[in-house]
Amino acid sequence: ARVLKDAVQITKECFEGMQTGMLKYFSERLYKIAVAIGVENLQSVDVKLNKIAIRQGNTDTTFTKLNDGEKLRFRTAAALAAVETAKWSGVGRHPGFIVLDSPAAQEMSEDDFASLLANLTSVLETNRDMQIIVGAVMRPKILDVVSCSGMEYAKGEDHLF
């Protein structure tokens, strides 16, 4: 019984250490990617098991208190950070394929949406094995920020599929 008790304690300590390291790495990547895709005035991100502590504009906040556009950026950044963390840790086999369905519907202006897409493009330059499919209404500003070689869209009354 004593050996099993010690084994449980050692396993718990190893797991907690690994968990702490992964959450720290994930927090760092989430912060960097969130800033890169346009979250403004972000000072820090600290991911815990049940909460994301965010410091933005000298104010402590949480994910639930962000506006819809900021939540979308954080969700997108979190998906990318999770893929990077899985690769970094060797745990999990995420295929690096992410779908954003109508992100501009999240209280986001056309300029903000174009900025998000442009910033995503730059983030993906360092993550060549990731693919992001964005389903959205075609807007002129999209053509300014997204390479046409990787884009397909329906024109007029045409169907994409």
PAROLUM-77910 format. One line per field, with one value per residue (C-alpha): residue number from 1; residue in one letter; x, y, z; chain. Coordinates in Angstrom, 2 decimals. Layout:
BEGIN
kedren: [NUM, ...]
lumza: [A, ...]
px: [X, ...]
py: [Y, ...]
pz: [Z, ...]
voti: [A, ...]
END
This chain:
BEGIN
kedren: [1, 2, 3, 4, 5, 6, 7, 8, 9, 10, 11, 12, 13, 14, 15, 16, 17, 18, 19, 20, 21, 22, 23, 24, 25, 26, 27, 28, 29, 30, 31, 32, 33, 34, 35, 36, 37, 38, 39, 40, 41, 42, 43, 44, 45, 46, 47, 48, 49, 50, 51, 52, 53, 54, 55, 56, 57, 58, 59, 60, 61, 62, 63, 64, 65, 66, 67, 68, 69, 70, 71, 72, 73, 74, 75, 76, 77, 78, 79, 80, 81, 82, 83, 84, 85, 86, 87, 88, 89, 90, 91, 92, 93, 94, 95, 96, 97, 98, 99, 100, 101, 102, 103, 104, 105, 106, 107, 108, 109, 110, 111, 112, 113, 114, 115, 116, 117, 118, 119, 120, 121, 122, 123, 124, 125, 126, 127, 128, 129, 130, 131, 132, 133, 134, 135, 136, 137, 138, 139, 140, 141, 142, 143, 144, 145, 146, 147, 148, 149, 150, 151, 152, 153, 154, 155, 156, 157, 158, 159, 160, 161]
lumza: [A, R, V, L, K, D, A, V, Q, I, T, K, E, C, F, E, G, M, Q, T, G, M, L, K, Y, F, S, E, R, L, Y, K, I, A, V, A, I, G, V, E, N, L, Q, S, V, D, V, K, L, N, K, I, A, I, R, Q, G, N, T, D, T, T, F, T, K, L, N, D, G, E, K, L, R, F, R, T, A, A, A, L, A, A, V, E, T, A, K, W, S, G, V, G, R, H, P, G, F, I, V, L, D, S, P, A, A, Q, E, M, S, E, D, D, F, A, S, L, L, A, N, L, T, S, V, L, E, T, N, R, D, M, Q, I, I, V, G, A, V, M, R, P, K, I, L, D, V, V, S, C, S, G, M, E, Y, A, K, G, E, D, H, L, F]
px: [0.00, 2.88, 4.50, 1.22, 0.69, 4.21, 3.65, 0.45, 2.25, 5.16, 2.80, 0.78, 3.92, 5.14, 1.74, 1.41, 4.91, 4.17, 0.81, 2.39, 5.02, 2.46, 0.14, 3.08, 4.13, 0.51, 0.06, 3.19, 2.13, -1.46, -0.16, 2.20, -0.34, -3.17, -0.97, 0.07, -3.53, -4.59, -5.61, -4.82, -3.22, -2.60, -0.07, -0.27, -2.14, -2.02, -3.93, -4.99, -7.00, -10.34, -9.66, -7.69, -6.38, -5.90, -4.25, -5.26, -4.84, -3.66, -6.84, -7.27, -10.02, -11.19, -12.19, -15.92, -15.58, -14.04, -16.14, -17.20, -14.40, -11.75, -13.26, -12.98, -9.33, -8.62, -10.39, -8.39, -5.15, -5.98, -6.54, -3.18, -1.43, -2.92, -1.53, 1.89, 1.81, 0.94, 3.86, 6.21, 5.28, 4.93, 1.53, -1.37, -1.47, -3.53, -3.52, -2.99, -6.25, -8.60, -11.91, -13.27, -16.91, -18.15, -15.76, -16.86, -20.31, -18.78, -19.45, -16.38, -16.01, -14.77, -11.44, -11.05, -11.90, -9.36, -6.81, -7.52, -7.02, -3.82, -2.43, -3.40, -1.52, 1.62, 1.29, 0.97, 4.26, 6.02, 3.65, 3.82, 2.21, -1.02, -4.00, -6.87, -10.07, -12.14, -15.76, -16.95, -18.88, -16.50, -15.59, -13.29, -10.84, -10.20, -8.57, -6.14, -4.85, -5.16, -3.14, -5.42, -3.42, -4.88, -8.37, -11.49, -14.79, -18.11, -18.80, -22.28, -24.83, -22.20, -21.79, -18.49, -19.34]
py: [0.00, 2.37, 1.76, 2.49, 5.63, 6.84, 5.98, 8.02, 10.98, 10.83, 10.53, 13.50, 15.63, 14.70, 15.45, 18.78, 19.79, 18.90, 20.67, 23.83, 23.87, 23.37, 26.08, 28.49, 27.80, 28.02, 31.36, 32.78, 31.66, 32.85, 36.28, 36.57, 35.34, 37.48, 40.56, 39.50, 39.18, 42.52, 42.37, 45.90, 47.07, 43.49, 43.32, 39.72, 36.45, 33.77, 30.57, 28.53, 25.31, 27.07, 30.69, 32.98, 36.02, 38.89, 42.24, 44.76, 48.52, 48.45, 46.59, 43.00, 41.25, 37.82, 36.30, 36.62, 40.39, 40.97, 42.36, 40.01, 41.04, 40.53, 37.15, 36.07, 37.13, 35.29, 32.13, 32.20, 32.86, 30.07, 27.56, 28.46, 28.44, 25.01, 23.60, 25.11, 23.81, 20.31, 20.38, 21.81, 19.27, 16.26, 15.59, 15.27, 15.19, 18.15, 18.27, 22.04, 22.58, 25.27, 26.54, 30.00, 30.26, 33.80, 35.53, 38.98, 38.32, 38.98, 42.73, 43.37, 46.18, 45.43, 47.08, 44.99, 41.82, 42.66, 43.36, 40.02, 38.19, 40.09, 39.39, 35.71, 35.53, 36.86, 34.45, 31.55, 32.54, 31.04, 28.05, 26.68, 23.36, 25.02, 25.69, 28.02, 28.06, 31.20, 31.09, 34.65, 36.96, 38.24, 41.85, 44.05, 44.58, 40.83, 40.97, 43.58, 41.36, 37.73, 36.15, 35.19, 31.99, 30.49, 31.85, 30.51, 32.33, 32.35, 35.35, 36.71, 33.91, 31.16, 28.40, 27.57, 23.89]
pz: [0.00, 0.81, -2.60, -4.40, -2.32, -3.22, -6.89, -6.93, -5.33, -7.79, -10.74, -9.48, -9.12, -12.61, -14.13, -12.37, -13.46, -17.09, -16.89, -15.46, -18.21, -20.96, -19.62, -19.36, -22.95, -24.13, -22.29, -23.93, -27.41, -26.87, -25.87, -28.85, -31.40, -29.95, -30.28, -33.79, -34.96, -33.60, -29.94, -28.82, -25.57, -24.43, -21.61, -20.41, -20.66, -17.98, -18.70, -15.70, -15.70, -15.40, -16.34, -18.62, -16.76, -19.19, -18.58, -21.20, -21.06, -17.41, -16.44, -15.32, -17.23, -18.33, -21.64, -20.86, -20.39, -23.85, -26.69, -29.50, -31.86, -29.17, -28.26, -31.88, -32.01, -28.74, -29.93, -33.14, -31.27, -28.79, -31.61, -33.17, -29.77, -28.99, -32.24, -31.51, -27.93, -29.11, -31.54, -28.91, -26.26, -28.53, -26.98, -29.35, -33.11, -34.22, -38.02, -38.10, -39.95, -38.61, -40.01, -39.21, -40.21, -40.85, -38.45, -39.60, -38.13, -34.67, -34.48, -36.62, -39.13, -42.64, -41.80, -38.62, -40.55, -43.25, -40.52, -38.87, -42.17, -42.96, -39.50, -39.74, -43.02, -41.36, -38.41, -40.84, -42.49, -39.47, -39.29, -42.80, -41.84, -40.66, -42.87, -42.09, -44.10, -43.66, -44.75, -45.27, -47.51, -50.18, -49.47, -51.57, -48.69, -48.53, -51.95, -50.60, -47.79, -48.90, -51.66, -54.54, -55.10, -51.94, -52.28, -53.91, -53.91, -55.70, -57.91, -58.43, -58.40, -58.80, -56.21, -54.59, -54.18]
voti: [A, A, A, A, A, A, A, A, A, A, A, A, A, A, A, A, A, A, A, A, A, A, A, A, A, A, A, A, A, A, A, A, A, A, A, A, A, A, A, A, A, A, A, A, A, A, A, A, A, A, A, A, A, A, A, A, A, A, A, A, A, A, A, A, A, A, A, A, A, A, A, A, A, A, A, A, A, A, A, A, A, A, A, A, A, A, A, A, A, A, A, A, A, A, A, A, A, A, A, A, A, A, A, A, A, A, A, A, A, A, A, A, A, A, A, A, A, A, A, A, A, A, A, A, A, A, A, A, A, A, A, A, A, A, A, A, A, A, A, A, A, A, A, A, A, A, A, A, A, A, A, A, A, A, A, A, A, A, A, A, A]
END
